[in-house]
Amino acid sequence: KEASLYELTQGIIKAASDDKIKGLVVRIESPSLGTAQLQELREALVTFRDSGKPNWCYADSFGDSSSGTGLYYLATACEEIWLQPLGTVN
């Protein structure tokens, strides 16, 4: 089952205070999210990062055939951004 944006953001926020969760790896693909949705998801990731737990982002590329600005903006909520060696930033 795919999670809704609400379920996803609430899960990330709850994970920030869950002692069983030690860190978070975010894999960004090509979500079809609008600017407001990207901002909401980014705020949840910032909340997680501010809890003191490590979080990392991985992407194959940011914007193969279109602008990757929104996806990269989302990735900046993580303390490290990993891009595959042949990946592009458009």
HTML snippet that shows the backbone in 3Dmol.js (N, CA, C, O; Angstrom):
<script src="https://3Dmol.org/build/3Dmol-min.js"></script>
<div id="view" style="width:600px;height:400px;position:relative"></div>
<script>
const pdb = `
ATOM      1  N   LYS A   1       0.841  -1.180   0.000  1.00  0.00           N
ATOM      2  CA  LYS A   1       0.000   0.000   0.000  1.00  0.00           C
ATOM      3  C   LYS A   1       0.883   1.239   0.000  1.00  0.00           C
ATOM      4  O   LYS A   1       1.838   1.339   0.769  1.00  0.00           O
ATOM      5  N   GLU A   2       0.552   2.164  -0.861  1.00  0.00           N
ATOM      6  CA  GLU A   2       1.272   3.424  -0.871  1.00  0.00           C
ATOM      7  C   GLU A   2       0.731   4.331   0.230  1.00  0.00           C
ATOM      8  O   GLU A   2      -0.474   4.387   0.477  1.00  0.00           O
ATOM      9  N   ALA A   3       1.635   5.025   0.872  1.00  0.00           N
ATOM     10  CA  ALA A   3       1.240   5.936   1.941  1.00  0.00           C
ATOM     11  C   ALA A   3       0.821   7.276   1.358  1.00  0.00           C
ATOM     12  O   ALA A   3       1.380   7.728   0.359  1.00  0.00           O
ATOM     13  N   SER A   4      -0.144   7.896   1.972  1.00  0.00           N
ATOM     14  CA  SER A   4      -0.527   9.249   1.574  1.00  0.00           C
ATOM     15  C   SER A   4       0.541  10.215   2.085  1.00  0.00           C
ATOM     16  O   SER A   4       1.372   9.846   2.915  1.00  0.00           O
ATOM     17  N   LEU A   5       0.515  11.429   1.594  1.00  0.00           N
ATOM     18  CA  LEU A   5       1.468  12.430   2.052  1.00  0.00           C
ATOM     19  C   LEU A   5       1.322  12.660   3.550  1.00  0.00           C
ATOM     20  O   LEU A   5       2.318  12.812   4.257  1.00  0.00           O
ATOM     21  N   TYR A   6       0.086  12.687   4.036  1.00  0.00           N
ATOM     22  CA  TYR A   6      -0.155  12.870   5.469  1.00  0.00           C
ATOM     23  C   TYR A   6       0.463  11.725   6.273  1.00  0.00           C
ATOM     24  O   TYR A   6       1.156  11.963   7.262  1.00  0.00           O
ATOM     25  N   GLU A   7       0.212  10.489   5.852  1.00  0.00           N
ATOM     26  CA  GLU A   7       0.761   9.327   6.562  1.00  0.00           C
ATOM     27  C   GLU A   7       2.284   9.352   6.553  1.00  0.00           C
ATOM     28  O   GLU A   7       2.925   9.027   7.552  1.00  0.00           O
ATOM     29  N   LEU A   8       2.854   9.738   5.423  1.00  0.00           N
ATOM     30  CA  LEU A   8       4.306   9.792   5.297  1.00  0.00           C
ATOM     31  C   LEU A   8       4.904  10.852   6.217  1.00  0.00           C
ATOM     32  O   LEU A   8       5.859  10.575   6.943  1.00  0.00           O
ATOM     33  N   THR A   9       4.354  12.054   6.193  1.00  0.00           N
ATOM     34  CA  THR A   9       4.900  13.108   7.047  1.00  0.00           C
ATOM     35  C   THR A   9       4.716  12.792   8.524  1.00  0.00           C
ATOM     36  O   THR A   9       5.620  13.037   9.324  1.00  0.00           O
ATOM     37  N   GLN A  10       3.571  12.258   8.895  1.00  0.00           N
ATOM     38  CA  GLN A  10       3.337  11.904  10.295  1.00  0.00           C
ATOM     39  C   GLN A  10       4.273  10.780  10.739  1.00  0.00           C
ATOM     40  O   GLN A  10       4.753  10.787  11.872  1.00  0.00           O
ATOM     41  N   GLY A  11       4.532   9.821   9.860  1.00  0.00           N
ATOM     42  CA  GLY A  11       5.458   8.737  10.179  1.00  0.00           C
ATOM     43  C   GLY A  11       6.872   9.245  10.416  1.00  0.00           C
ATOM     44  O   GLY A  11       7.559   8.778  11.325  1.00  0.00           O
ATOM     45  N   ILE A  12       7.306  10.195   9.606  1.00  0.00           N
ATOM     46  CA  ILE A  12       8.645  10.777   9.769  1.00  0.00           C
ATOM     47  C   ILE A  12       8.726  11.555  11.081  1.00  0.00           C
ATOM     48  O   ILE A  12       9.719  11.458  11.801  1.00  0.00           O
ATOM     49  N   ILE A  13       7.693  12.320  11.389  1.00  0.00           N
ATOM     50  CA  ILE A  13       7.684  13.100  12.633  1.00  0.00           C
ATOM     51  C   ILE A  13       7.680  12.179  13.854  1.00  0.00           C
ATOM     52  O   ILE A  13       8.381  12.445  14.830  1.00  0.00           O
ATOM     53  N   LYS A  14       6.897  11.101  13.808  1.00  0.00           N
ATOM     54  CA  LYS A  14       6.872  10.148  14.922  1.00  0.00           C
ATOM     55  C   LYS A  14       8.211   9.438  15.064  1.00  0.00           C
ATOM     56  O   LYS A  14       8.648   9.151  16.178  1.00  0.00           O
ATOM     57  N   ALA A  15       8.867   9.151  13.935  1.00  0.00           N
ATOM     58  CA  ALA A  15      10.170   8.478  13.963  1.00  0.00           C
ATOM     59  C   ALA A  15      11.219   9.332  14.664  1.00  0.00           C
ATOM     60  O   ALA A  15      12.172   8.803  15.237  1.00  0.00           O
ATOM     61  N   ALA A  16      11.049  10.646  14.620  1.00  0.00           N
ATOM     62  CA  ALA A  16      12.002  11.550  15.264  1.00  0.00           C
ATOM     63  C   ALA A  16      12.067  11.325  16.773  1.00  0.00           C
ATOM     64  O   ALA A  16      13.118  11.525  17.382  1.00  0.00           O
ATOM     65  N   SER A  17      10.965  10.916  17.375  1.00  0.00           N
ATOM     66  CA  SER A  17      10.947  10.718  18.832  1.00  0.00           C
ATOM     67  C   SER A  17      10.934   9.243  19.227  1.00  0.00           C
ATOM     68  O   SER A  17      10.839   8.929  20.414  1.00  0.00           O
ATOM     69  N   ASP A  18      11.026   8.341  18.266  1.00  0.00           N
ATOM     70  CA  ASP A  18      11.031   6.900  18.537  1.00  0.00           C
ATOM     71  C   ASP A  18      12.469   6.438  18.779  1.00  0.00           C
ATOM     72  O   ASP A  18      13.312   6.519  17.885  1.00  0.00           O
ATOM     73  N   ASP A  19      12.744   5.950  20.000  1.00  0.00           N
ATOM     74  CA  ASP A  19      14.101   5.529  20.352  1.00  0.00           C
ATOM     75  C   ASP A  19      14.578   4.316  19.558  1.00  0.00           C
ATOM     76  O   ASP A  19      15.782   4.076  19.479  1.00  0.00           O
ATOM     77  N   LYS A  20      13.671   3.550  18.974  1.00  0.00           N
ATOM     78  CA  LYS A  20      14.053   2.376  18.194  1.00  0.00           C
ATOM     79  C   LYS A  20      14.621   2.758  16.822  1.00  0.00           C
ATOM     80  O   LYS A  20      15.327   1.968  16.195  1.00  0.00           O
ATOM     81  N   ILE A  21      14.312   3.951  16.370  1.00  0.00           N
ATOM     82  CA  ILE A  21      14.775   4.399  15.057  1.00  0.00           C
ATOM     83  C   ILE A  21      16.025   5.247  15.251  1.00  0.00           C
ATOM     84  O   ILE A  21      15.997   6.265  15.943  1.00  0.00           O
ATOM     85  N   LYS A  22      17.117   4.818  14.636  1.00  0.00           N
ATOM     86  CA  LYS A  22      18.410   5.472  14.833  1.00  0.00           C
ATOM     87  C   LYS A  22      18.770   6.439  13.717  1.00  0.00           C
ATOM     88  O   LYS A  22      19.621   7.306  13.914  1.00  0.00           O
ATOM     89  N   GLY A  23      18.146   6.314  12.553  1.00  0.00           N
ATOM     90  CA  GLY A  23      18.463   7.189  11.432  1.00  0.00           C
ATOM     91  C   GLY A  23      17.464   6.972  10.308  1.00  0.00           C
ATOM     92  O   GLY A  23      16.568   6.133  10.405  1.00  0.00           O
ATOM     93  N   LEU A  24      17.631   7.731   9.253  1.00  0.00           N
ATOM     94  CA  LEU A  24      16.687   7.684   8.144  1.00  0.00           C
ATOM     95  C   LEU A  24      17.441   7.852   6.829  1.00  0.00           C
ATOM     96  O   LEU A  24      18.265   8.755   6.686  1.00  0.00           O
ATOM     97  N   VAL A  25      17.151   6.974   5.874  1.00  0.00           N
ATOM     98  CA  VAL A  25      17.669   7.105   4.515  1.00  0.00           C
ATOM     99  C   VAL A  25      16.475   7.383   3.614  1.00  0.00           C
ATOM    100  O   VAL A  25      15.510   6.619   3.590  1.00  0.00           O
ATOM    101  N   VAL A  26      16.549   8.476   2.879  1.00  0.00           N
ATOM    102  CA  VAL A  26      15.470   8.883   1.988  1.00  0.00           C
ATOM    103  C   VAL A  26      15.926   8.637   0.562  1.00  0.00           C
ATOM    104  O   VAL A  26      16.968   9.142   0.145  1.00  0.00           O
ATOM    105  N   ARG A  27      15.163   7.877  -0.178  1.00  0.00           N
ATOM    106  CA  ARG A  27      15.466   7.674  -1.597  1.00  0.00           C
ATOM    107  C   ARG A  27      14.475   8.508  -2.399  1.00  0.00           C
ATOM    108  O   ARG A  27      13.266   8.278  -2.368  1.00  0.00           O
ATOM    109  N   ILE A  28      15.013   9.465  -3.105  1.00  0.00           N
ATOM    110  CA  ILE A  28      14.174  10.354  -3.903  1.00  0.00           C
ATOM    111  C   ILE A  28      14.194   9.880  -5.345  1.00  0.00           C
ATOM    112  O   ILE A  28      15.250   9.711  -5.954  1.00  0.00           O
ATOM    113  N   GLU A  29      13.007   9.674  -5.867  1.00  0.00           N
ATOM    114  CA  GLU A  29      12.898   9.306  -7.274  1.00  0.00           C
ATOM    115  C   GLU A  29      12.268  10.483  -8.001  1.00  0.00           C
ATOM    116  O   GLU A  29      12.815  11.585  -7.948  1.00  0.00           O
ATOM    117  N   SER A  30      11.187  10.303  -8.650  1.00  0.00           N
ATOM    118  CA  SER A  30      10.538  11.408  -9.364  1.00  0.00           C
ATOM    119  C   SER A  30       9.100  11.553  -8.910  1.00  0.00           C
ATOM    120  O   SER A  30       8.178  11.238  -9.662  1.00  0.00           O
ATOM    121  N   PRO A  31       8.895  12.023  -7.693  1.00  0.00           N
ATOM    122  CA  PRO A  31       7.516  12.158  -7.236  1.00  0.00           C
ATOM    123  C   PRO A  31       6.810  13.284  -7.979  1.00  0.00           C
ATOM    124  O   PRO A  31       7.425  14.280  -8.362  1.00  0.00           O
ATOM    125  N   SER A  32       5.538  13.108  -8.170  1.00  0.00           N
ATOM    126  CA  SER A  32       4.757  14.175  -8.807  1.00  0.00           C
ATOM    127  C   SER A  32       4.079  14.990  -7.717  1.00  0.00           C
ATOM    128  O   SER A  32       2.862  14.942  -7.544  1.00  0.00           O
ATOM    129  N   LEU A  33       4.891  15.734  -6.994  1.00  0.00           N
ATOM    130  CA  LEU A  33       4.391  16.556  -5.906  1.00  0.00           C
ATOM    131  C   LEU A  33       4.499  18.022  -6.281  1.00  0.00           C
ATOM    132  O   LEU A  33       5.442  18.437  -6.956  1.00  0.00           O
ATOM    133  N   GLY A  34       3.533  18.793  -5.841  1.00  0.00           N
ATOM    134  CA  GLY A  34       3.572  20.228  -6.046  1.00  0.00           C
ATOM    135  C   GLY A  34       4.488  20.887  -5.033  1.00  0.00           C
ATOM    136  O   GLY A  34       5.005  20.231  -4.129  1.00  0.00           O
ATOM    137  N   THR A  35       4.683  22.173  -5.187  1.00  0.00           N
ATOM    138  CA  THR A  35       5.586  22.913  -4.308  1.00  0.00           C
ATOM    139  C   THR A  35       5.154  22.842  -2.849  1.00  0.00           C
ATOM    140  O   THR A  35       5.987  22.626  -1.969  1.00  0.00           O
ATOM    141  N   ALA A  36       3.877  23.018  -2.585  1.00  0.00           N
ATOM    142  CA  ALA A  36       3.393  22.974  -1.197  1.00  0.00           C
ATOM    143  C   ALA A  36       3.599  21.591  -0.586  1.00  0.00           C
ATOM    144  O   ALA A  36       3.945  21.478   0.590  1.00  0.00           O
ATOM    145  N   GLN A  37       3.390  20.545  -1.373  1.00  0.00           N
ATOM    146  CA  GLN A  37       3.587  19.181  -0.870  1.00  0.00           C
ATOM    147  C   GLN A  37       5.065  18.919  -0.597  1.00  0.00           C
ATOM    148  O   GLN A  37       5.409  18.294   0.406  1.00  0.00           O
ATOM    149  N   LEU A  38       5.939  19.395  -1.484  1.00  0.00           N
ATOM    150  CA  LEU A  38       7.382  19.254  -1.254  1.00  0.00           C
ATOM    151  C   LEU A  38       7.799  19.976   0.021  1.00  0.00           C
ATOM    152  O   LEU A  38       8.621  19.469   0.785  1.00  0.00           O
ATOM    153  N   GLN A  39       7.231  21.160   0.253  1.00  0.00           N
ATOM    154  CA  GLN A  39       7.558  21.916   1.461  1.00  0.00           C
ATOM    155  C   GLN A  39       7.095  21.186   2.712  1.00  0.00           C
ATOM    156  O   GLN A  39       7.805  21.159   3.717  1.00  0.00           O
ATOM    157  N   GLU A  40       5.912  20.596   2.656  1.00  0.00           N
ATOM    158  CA  GLU A  40       5.386  19.867   3.810  1.00  0.00           C
ATOM    159  C   GLU A  40       6.259  18.655   4.129  1.00  0.00           C
ATOM    160  O   GLU A  40       6.577  18.400   5.290  1.00  0.00           O
ATOM    161  N   LEU A  41       6.638  17.922   3.108  1.00  0.00           N
ATOM    162  CA  LEU A  41       7.498  16.755   3.305  1.00  0.00           C
ATOM    163  C   LEU A  41       8.876  17.178   3.790  1.00  0.00           C
ATOM    164  O   LEU A  41       9.465  16.513   4.643  1.00  0.00           O
ATOM    165  N   ARG A  42       9.389  18.268   3.258  1.00  0.00           N
ATOM    166  CA  ARG A  42      10.696  18.764   3.684  1.00  0.00           C
ATOM    167  C   ARG A  42      10.668  19.170   5.156  1.00  0.00           C
ATOM    168  O   ARG A  42      11.618  18.894   5.888  1.00  0.00           O
ATOM    169  N   GLU A  43       9.597  19.817   5.596  1.00  0.00           N
ATOM    170  CA  GLU A  43       9.480  20.215   7.000  1.00  0.00           C
ATOM    171  C   GLU A  43       9.507  18.996   7.928  1.00  0.00           C
ATOM    172  O   GLU A  43      10.099  19.052   9.005  1.00  0.00           O
ATOM    173  N   ALA A  44       8.870  17.900   7.514  1.00  0.00           N
ATOM    174  CA  ALA A  44       8.906  16.669   8.313  1.00  0.00           C
ATOM    175  C   ALA A  44      10.333  16.140   8.391  1.00  0.00           C
ATOM    176  O   ALA A  44      10.767  15.688   9.450  1.00  0.00           O
ATOM    177  N   LEU A  45      11.065  16.192   7.281  1.00  0.00           N
ATOM    178  CA  LEU A  45      12.459  15.733   7.282  1.00  0.00           C
ATOM    179  C   LEU A  45      13.346  16.632   8.132  1.00  0.00           C
ATOM    180  O   LEU A  45      14.267  16.147   8.789  1.00  0.00           O
ATOM    181  N   VAL A  46      13.084  17.920   8.129  1.00  0.00           N
ATOM    182  CA  VAL A  46      13.842  18.848   8.977  1.00  0.00           C
ATOM    183  C   VAL A  46      13.558  18.556  10.449  1.00  0.00           C
ATOM    184  O   VAL A  46      14.469  18.603  11.276  1.00  0.00           O
ATOM    185  N   THR A  47      12.318  18.259  10.776  1.00  0.00           N
ATOM    186  CA  THR A  47      11.963  17.890  12.152  1.00  0.00           C
ATOM    187  C   THR A  47      12.749  16.656  12.580  1.00  0.00           C
ATOM    188  O   THR A  47      13.261  16.595  13.697  1.00  0.00           O
ATOM    189  N   PHE A  48      12.841  15.679  11.690  1.00  0.00           N
ATOM    190  CA  PHE A  48      13.610  14.473  12.001  1.00  0.00           C
ATOM    191  C   PHE A  48      15.080  14.828  12.211  1.00  0.00           C
ATOM    192  O   PHE A  48      15.688  14.395  13.190  1.00  0.00           O
ATOM    193  N   ARG A  49      15.651  15.611  11.302  1.00  0.00           N
ATOM    194  CA  ARG A  49      17.062  15.997  11.406  1.00  0.00           C
ATOM    195  C   ARG A  49      17.319  16.763  12.695  1.00  0.00           C
ATOM    196  O   ARG A  49      18.342  16.552  13.346  1.00  0.00           O
ATOM    197  N   ASP A  50      16.403  17.646  13.070  1.00  0.00           N
ATOM    198  CA  ASP A  50      16.567  18.446  14.280  1.00  0.00           C
ATOM    199  C   ASP A  50      16.483  17.619  15.562  1.00  0.00           C
ATOM    200  O   ASP A  50      16.848  18.101  16.634  1.00  0.00           O
ATOM    201  N   SER A  51      16.006  16.384  15.462  1.00  0.00           N
ATOM    202  CA  SER A  51      15.953  15.504  16.636  1.00  0.00           C
ATOM    203  C   SER A  51      17.342  14.984  17.007  1.00  0.00           C
ATOM    204  O   SER A  51      17.520  14.368  18.057  1.00  0.00           O
ATOM    205  N   GLY A  52      18.322  15.236  16.140  1.00  0.00           N
ATOM    206  CA  GLY A  52      19.685  14.793  16.413  1.00  0.00           C
ATOM    207  C   GLY A  52      20.030  13.464  15.776  1.00  0.00           C
ATOM    208  O   GLY A  52      21.164  13.000  15.892  1.00  0.00           O
ATOM    209  N   LYS A  53      19.084  12.850  15.114  1.00  0.00           N
ATOM    210  CA  LYS A  53      19.328  11.576  14.443  1.00  0.00           C
ATOM    211  C   LYS A  53      19.824  11.849  13.031  1.00  0.00           C
ATOM    212  O   LYS A  53      19.404  12.817  12.397  1.00  0.00           O
ATOM    213  N   PRO A  54      20.720  10.997  12.539  1.00  0.00           N
ATOM    214  CA  PRO A  54      21.232  11.221  11.188  1.00  0.00           C
ATOM    215  C   PRO A  54      20.187  10.903  10.123  1.00  0.00           C
ATOM    216  O   PRO A  54      19.365  10.001  10.282  1.00  0.00           O
ATOM    217  N   ASN A  55      20.239  11.658   9.050  1.00  0.00           N
ATOM    218  CA  ASN A  55      19.398  11.349   7.892  1.00  0.00           C
ATOM    219  C   ASN A  55      20.174  11.660   6.620  1.00  0.00           C
ATOM    220  O   ASN A  55      20.909  12.643   6.540  1.00  0.00           O
ATOM    221  N   TRP A  56      19.990  10.801   5.639  1.00  0.00           N
ATOM    222  CA  TRP A  56      20.702  10.904   4.380  1.00  0.00           C
ATOM    223  C   TRP A  56      19.715  10.798   3.231  1.00  0.00           C
ATOM    224  O   TRP A  56      18.647  10.201   3.363  1.00  0.00           O
ATOM    225  N   CYS A  57      20.086  11.380   2.115  1.00  0.00           N
ATOM    226  CA  CYS A  57      19.249  11.317   0.919  1.00  0.00           C
ATOM    227  C   CYS A  57      20.045  10.670  -0.200  1.00  0.00           C
ATOM    228  O   CYS A  57      21.233  10.947  -0.363  1.00  0.00           O
ATOM    229  N   TYR A  58      19.393   9.805  -0.974  1.00  0.00           N
ATOM    230  CA  TYR A  58      20.013   9.199  -2.150  1.00  0.00           C
ATOM    231  C   TYR A  58      19.109   9.426  -3.353  1.00  0.00           C
ATOM    232  O   TYR A  58      17.889   9.292  -3.259  1.00  0.00           O
ATOM    233  N   ALA A  59      19.713   9.769  -4.481  1.00  0.00           N
ATOM    234  CA  ALA A  59      18.960   9.910  -5.726  1.00  0.00           C
ATOM    235  C   ALA A  59      19.826   9.432  -6.879  1.00  0.00           C
ATOM    236  O   ALA A  59      21.047   9.588  -6.863  1.00  0.00           O
ATOM    237  N   ASP A  60      19.179   8.846  -7.880  1.00  0.00           N
ATOM    238  CA  ASP A  60      19.907   8.480  -9.098  1.00  0.00           C
ATOM    239  C   ASP A  60      20.311   9.742  -9.841  1.00  0.00           C
ATOM    240  O   ASP A  60      21.418   9.825 -10.372  1.00  0.00           O
ATOM    241  N   SER A  61      19.428  10.715  -9.879  1.00  0.00           N
ATOM    242  CA  SER A  61      19.709  12.017 -10.479  1.00  0.00           C
ATOM    243  C   SER A  61      18.626  12.992 -10.026  1.00  0.00           C
ATOM    244  O   SER A  61      17.599  12.592  -9.476  1.00  0.00           O
ATOM    245  N   PHE A  62      18.870  14.246 -10.261  1.00  0.00           N
ATOM    246  CA  PHE A  62      17.881  15.273  -9.957  1.00  0.00           C
ATOM    247  C   PHE A  62      17.470  15.931 -11.266  1.00  0.00           C
ATOM    248  O   PHE A  62      18.134  16.853 -11.741  1.00  0.00           O
ATOM    249  N   GLY A  63      16.381  15.457 -11.844  1.00  0.00           N
ATOM    250  CA  GLY A  63      15.851  16.057 -13.053  1.00  0.00           C
ATOM    251  C   GLY A  63      16.508  15.577 -14.329  1.00  0.00           C
ATOM    252  O   GLY A  63      17.243  16.331 -14.968  1.00  0.00           O
ATOM    253  N   ASP A  64      16.258  14.332 -14.714  1.00  0.00           N
ATOM    254  CA  ASP A  64      16.816  13.815 -15.965  1.00  0.00           C
ATOM    255  C   ASP A  64      16.362  14.636 -17.166  1.00  0.00           C
ATOM    256  O   ASP A  64      17.183  15.133 -17.937  1.00  0.00           O
ATOM    257  N   SER A  65      15.064  14.773 -17.316  1.00  0.00           N
ATOM    258  CA  SER A  65      14.538  15.466 -18.492  1.00  0.00           C
ATOM    259  C   SER A  65      13.787  16.745 -18.134  1.00  0.00           C
ATOM    260  O   SER A  65      13.225  17.403 -19.009  1.00  0.00           O
ATOM    261  N   SER A  66      13.778  17.091 -16.872  1.00  0.00           N
ATOM    262  CA  SER A  66      13.108  18.315 -16.438  1.00  0.00           C
ATOM    263  C   SER A  66      13.899  18.914 -15.277  1.00  0.00           C
ATOM    264  O   SER A  66      14.932  18.377 -14.877  1.00  0.00           O
ATOM    265  N   SER A  67      13.423  19.996 -14.758  1.00  0.00           N
ATOM    266  CA  SER A  67      14.110  20.655 -13.656  1.00  0.00           C
ATOM    267  C   SER A  67      14.104  19.773 -12.413  1.00  0.00           C
ATOM    268  O   SER A  67      13.067  19.227 -12.035  1.00  0.00           O
ATOM    269  N   GLY A  68      15.245  19.641 -11.792  1.00  0.00           N
ATOM    270  CA  GLY A  68      15.349  18.867 -10.565  1.00  0.00           C
ATOM    271  C   GLY A  68      15.366  19.746  -9.331  1.00  0.00           C
ATOM    272  O   GLY A  68      15.709  19.285  -8.243  1.00  0.00           O
ATOM    273  N   THR A  69      14.998  21.013  -9.492  1.00  0.00           N
ATOM    274  CA  THR A  69      15.073  21.966  -8.394  1.00  0.00           C
ATOM    275  C   THR A  69      14.220  21.552  -7.204  1.00  0.00           C
ATOM    276  O   THR A  69      14.681  21.612  -6.064  1.00  0.00           O
ATOM    277  N   GLY A  70      12.984  21.133  -7.452  1.00  0.00           N
ATOM    278  CA  GLY A  70      12.097  20.738  -6.356  1.00  0.00           C
ATOM    279  C   GLY A  70      12.618  19.526  -5.605  1.00  0.00           C
ATOM    280  O   GLY A  70      12.571  19.482  -4.376  1.00  0.00           O
ATOM    281  N   LEU A  71      13.114  18.547  -6.342  1.00  0.00           N
ATOM    282  CA  LEU A  71      13.648  17.343  -5.699  1.00  0.00           C
ATOM    283  C   LEU A  71      14.912  17.653  -4.909  1.00  0.00           C
ATOM    284  O   LEU A  71      15.115  17.121  -3.817  1.00  0.00           O
ATOM    285  N   TYR A  72      15.762  18.515  -5.463  1.00  0.00           N
ATOM    286  CA  TYR A  72      16.971  18.886  -4.747  1.00  0.00           C
ATOM    287  C   TYR A  72      16.625  19.690  -3.491  1.00  0.00           C
ATOM    288  O   TYR A  72      17.258  19.523  -2.449  1.00  0.00           O
ATOM    289  N   TYR A  73      15.624  20.555  -3.596  1.00  0.00           N
ATOM    290  CA  TYR A  73      15.146  21.312  -2.425  1.00  0.00           C
ATOM    291  C   TYR A  73      14.715  20.346  -1.329  1.00  0.00           C
ATOM    292  O   TYR A  73      15.031  20.558  -0.158  1.00  0.00           O
ATOM    293  N   LEU A  74      14.009  19.305  -1.690  1.00  0.00           N
ATOM    294  CA  LEU A  74      13.593  18.291  -0.722  1.00  0.00           C
ATOM    295  C   LEU A  74      14.812  17.616  -0.104  1.00  0.00           C
ATOM    296  O   LEU A  74      14.853  17.385   1.105  1.00  0.00           O
ATOM    297  N   ALA A  75      15.790  17.305  -0.925  1.00  0.00           N
ATOM    298  CA  ALA A  75      16.994  16.622  -0.443  1.00  0.00           C
ATOM    299  C   ALA A  75      17.798  17.466   0.536  1.00  0.00           C
ATOM    300  O   ALA A  75      18.495  16.920   1.391  1.00  0.00           O
ATOM    301  N   THR A  76      17.713  18.783   0.426  1.00  0.00           N
ATOM    302  CA  THR A  76      18.490  19.641   1.330  1.00  0.00           C
ATOM    303  C   THR A  76      18.030  19.564   2.777  1.00  0.00           C
ATOM    304  O   THR A  76      18.681  20.127   3.657  1.00  0.00           O
ATOM    305  N   ALA A  77      16.931  18.884   3.041  1.00  0.00           N
ATOM    306  CA  ALA A  77      16.485  18.681   4.419  1.00  0.00           C
ATOM    307  C   ALA A  77      17.349  17.632   5.117  1.00  0.00           C
ATOM    308  O   ALA A  77      17.321  17.522   6.342  1.00  0.00           O
ATOM    309  N   CYS A  78      18.101  16.874   4.357  1.00  0.00           N
ATOM    310  CA  CYS A  78      18.963  15.826   4.920  1.00  0.00           C
ATOM    311  C   CYS A  78      20.372  16.369   5.125  1.00  0.00           C
ATOM    312  O   CYS A  78      20.790  17.320   4.464  1.00  0.00           O
ATOM    313  N   GLU A  79      21.090  15.750   6.046  1.00  0.00           N
ATOM    314  CA  GLU A  79      22.434  16.246   6.334  1.00  0.00           C
ATOM    315  C   GLU A  79      23.448  15.848   5.270  1.00  0.00           C
ATOM    316  O   GLU A  79      24.479  16.507   5.136  1.00  0.00           O
ATOM    317  N   GLU A  80      23.184  14.791   4.514  1.00  0.00           N
ATOM    318  CA  GLU A  80      24.042  14.397   3.407  1.00  0.00           C
ATOM    319  C   GLU A  80      23.177  14.037   2.214  1.00  0.00           C
ATOM    320  O   GLU A  80      22.105  13.450   2.357  1.00  0.00           O
ATOM    321  N   ILE A  81      23.668  14.401   1.024  1.00  0.00           N
ATOM    322  CA  ILE A  81      22.981  14.057  -0.219  1.00  0.00           C
ATOM    323  C   ILE A  81      23.929  13.197  -1.033  1.00  0.00           C
ATOM    324  O   ILE A  81      25.051  13.603  -1.334  1.00  0.00           O
ATOM    325  N   TRP A  82      23.469  12.004  -1.386  1.00  0.00           N
ATOM    326  CA  TRP A  82      24.273  11.093  -2.192  1.00  0.00           C
ATOM    327  C   TRP A  82      23.663  10.997  -3.582  1.00  0.00           C
ATOM    328  O   TRP A  82      22.448  10.864  -3.729  1.00  0.00           O
ATOM    329  N   LEU A  83      24.504  11.066  -4.587  1.00  0.00           N
ATOM    330  CA  LEU A  83      24.072  10.965  -5.976  1.00  0.00           C
ATOM    331  C   LEU A  83      24.898   9.889  -6.639  1.00  0.00           C
ATOM    332  O   LEU A  83      26.115   9.840  -6.461  1.00  0.00           O
ATOM    333  N   GLN A  84      24.250   9.020  -7.408  1.00  0.00           N
ATOM    334  CA  GLN A  84      25.012   7.962  -8.073  1.00  0.00           C
ATOM    335  C   GLN A  84      26.050   8.609  -8.998  1.00  0.00           C
ATOM    336  O   GLN A  84      25.814   9.706  -9.503  1.00  0.00           O
ATOM    337  N   PRO A  85      27.178   7.961  -9.225  1.00  0.00           N
ATOM    338  CA  PRO A  85      28.276   8.578  -9.980  1.00  0.00           C
ATOM    339  C   PRO A  85      27.900   9.108 -11.366  1.00  0.00           C
ATOM    340  O   PRO A  85      28.464  10.110 -11.805  1.00  0.00           O
ATOM    341  N   LEU A  86      26.990   8.482 -12.045  1.00  0.00           N
ATOM    342  CA  LEU A  86      26.592   8.941 -13.374  1.00  0.00           C
ATOM    343  C   LEU A  86      25.348   9.815 -13.336  1.00  0.00           C
ATOM    344  O   LEU A  86      24.806  10.162 -14.386  1.00  0.00           O
ATOM    345  N   GLY A  87      24.891  10.172 -12.155  1.00  0.00           N
ATOM    346  CA  GLY A  87      23.694  10.984 -11.999  1.00  0.00           C
ATOM    347  C   GLY A  87      23.904  12.414 -12.445  1.00  0.00           C
ATOM    348  O   GLY A  87      25.033  12.900 -12.512  1.00  0.00           O
ATOM    349  N   THR A  88      22.812  13.077 -12.748  1.00  0.00           N
ATOM    350  CA  THR A  88      22.886  14.465 -13.192  1.00  0.00           C
ATOM    351  C   THR A  88      22.077  15.362 -12.264  1.00  0.00           C
ATOM    352  O   THR A  88      21.150  14.913 -11.590  1.00  0.00           O
ATOM    353  N   VAL A  89      22.441  16.616 -12.244  1.00  0.00           N
ATOM    354  CA  VAL A  89      21.678  17.629 -11.532  1.00  0.00           C
ATOM    355  C   VAL A  89      21.261  18.640 -12.586  1.00  0.00           C
ATOM    356  O   VAL A  89      22.096  19.370 -13.120  1.00  0.00           O
ATOM    357  N   ASN A  90      19.972  18.681 -12.883  1.00  0.00           N
ATOM    358  CA  ASN A  90      19.473  19.543 -13.944  1.00  0.00           C
ATOM    359  C   ASN A  90      18.751  20.739 -13.350  1.00  0.00           C
ATOM    360  O   ASN A  90      18.254  21.590 -14.089  1.00  0.00           O
TER     361      ASN A  90
END
`;
const viewer = $3Dmol.createViewer("view");
viewer.addModel(pdb, "pdb");
viewer.setStyle({}, {cartoon: {color: "spectrum"}});
viewer.zoomTo();
viewer.render();
</script>
